[in-house]
Amino acid sequence: MLKGFKEFVLRGNVMDLAVAVVIGAALTAVINALVEHLITPLIAALFGQPNLDDVWVFTINEAEFSIGAILTALINFLLVAAAVYLFIVVPMNKLMALRSSGQEQVHTPGEDIQLLREIRDLLAQGRQRG
């Protein structure tokens, strides 16, 4: 049973998922910081307040309704989505386009590495003959 669990945990897709979750959490912090510390202050500078939480608030039978809070959440979602698109999706699409067109700069090994590879290949050929 322990062996099966070990195989399950070390399977490639489980490890990929774990890495994706960690990277996603880190990326969430970056995007939230971008929105909270750059975009929201810009909105506050332009419109006088950073959010709409206190706009269109009304009370019916001691129940408080806030249309502004819903609008703030919607605007935050759109800002986060725009930040993800502009700073992650667009650059990744450009990188993938470069890779598929073959224009991506390819690192060529130095002369010393090429010489070592040739020596390795010659040694391998000598072993096959002998």
C-alpha positions in Angstrom: 0.0 0.0 0.0 2.8 2.4 0.8 4.5 1.6 -2.5 1.4 2.4 -4.4 1.0 5.7 -2.6 4.6 6.6 -3.3 4.1 5.8 -7.0 0.9 7.9 -7.0 2.6 10.9 -5.4 5.7 10.7 -7.6 3.7 10.3 -10.8 4.4 13.2 -13.2 1.0 14.7 -13.3 0.7 14.9 -9.5 4.0 16.7 -9.2 3.0 19.0 -12.1 -0.2 19.8 -10.3 1.6 20.5 -7.1 4.0 22.9 -8.9 1.1 24.6 -10.6 -0.7 25.2 -7.3 2.4 26.7 -5.8 3.2 28.9 -8.8 -0.5 29.9 -9.0 -0.5 31.0 -5.4 2.7 33.0 -5.9 1.3 34.5 -9.1 -1.9 35.4 -7.3 0.1 37.4 -4.8 1.9 39.3 -7.6 -1.4 40.1 -9.5 -3.1 41.2 -6.3 -0.2 43.4 -5.4 -0.3 44.9 -8.9 -4.0 45.6 -8.6 -4.0 46.8 -5.0 -0.9 49.0 -5.1 -0.9 50.3 -8.6 -4.3 50.1 -10.3 -6.5 50.8 -7.3 -4.5 53.9 -6.3 -4.8 55.2 -9.9 -8.5 54.8 -9.7 -8.6 56.6 -6.3 -6.5 59.4 -7.8 -8.8 59.7 -10.8 -12.2 59.3 -9.1 -11.6 60.4 -5.5 -12.2 57.0 -3.8 -10.6 53.5 -4.3 -13.8 51.6 -4.4 -17.6 51.9 -4.8 -18.5 50.1 -1.5 -20.4 53.1 -0.1 -22.2 53.9 -3.4 -25.9 52.9 -3.8 -26.3 51.5 -0.3 -29.9 51.2 0.9 -31.7 49.5 3.8 -35.0 47.5 3.7 -36.3 46.1 7.0 -32.9 46.5 8.7 -31.2 44.5 5.9 -28.4 46.5 4.2 -27.9 46.2 0.5 -24.8 47.5 -1.3 -24.9 47.7 -5.1 -21.5 49.5 -4.9 -19.8 46.5 -3.2 -21.0 44.3 -6.1 -19.6 46.8 -8.6 -16.3 46.9 -6.7 -16.0 43.1 -6.9 -16.8 43.2 -10.6 -14.3 45.9 -11.3 -11.6 44.0 -9.2 -12.3 40.9 -11.2 -12.0 42.8 -14.5 -8.8 44.4 -13.3 -7.2 41.1 -12.2 -8.3 39.5 -15.5 -6.8 42.4 -17.5 -3.5 42.2 -15.5 -3.3 38.4 -16.1 -4.0 38.9 -19.8 -1.5 41.8 -20.3 1.3 40.5 -18.2 1.0 36.7 -18.6 -1.1 35.7 -21.6 0.2 38.2 -24.2 3.9 37.6 -23.4 3.4 33.8 -23.4 1.5 33.9 -26.7 4.4 35.9 -28.2 6.9 33.5 -26.9 4.9 30.5 -28.3 4.6 32.3 -31.7 8.4 32.8 -31.8 9.0 29.2 -30.9 6.6 27.9 -33.5 8.1 30.1 -36.2 11.6 29.2 -35.3 12.7 32.7 -34.6 13.4 32.1 -31.0 17.1 32.7 -30.3 18.7 29.3 -29.9 21.7 29.0 -27.7 24.6 27.3 -29.6 27.2 25.6 -27.5 30.7 27.0 -27.5 33.6 25.6 -29.4 34.9 23.7 -26.3 31.5 22.0 -25.9 31.4 21.1 -29.6 34.9 19.7 -29.4 34.1 17.6 -26.3 31.0 16.2 -28.1 33.1 15.3 -31.1 35.6 13.5 -28.9 32.7 11.6 -27.1 31.2 10.6 -30.5 34.6 9.4 -31.8 35.2 7.4 -28.6 31.8 5.8 -28.9 32.5 4.8 -32.5 35.8 3.3 -31.5 34.1 1.2 -28.8 31.6 -0.1 -31.4 34.3 -1.2 -33.8 36.5 -2.8 -31.2 
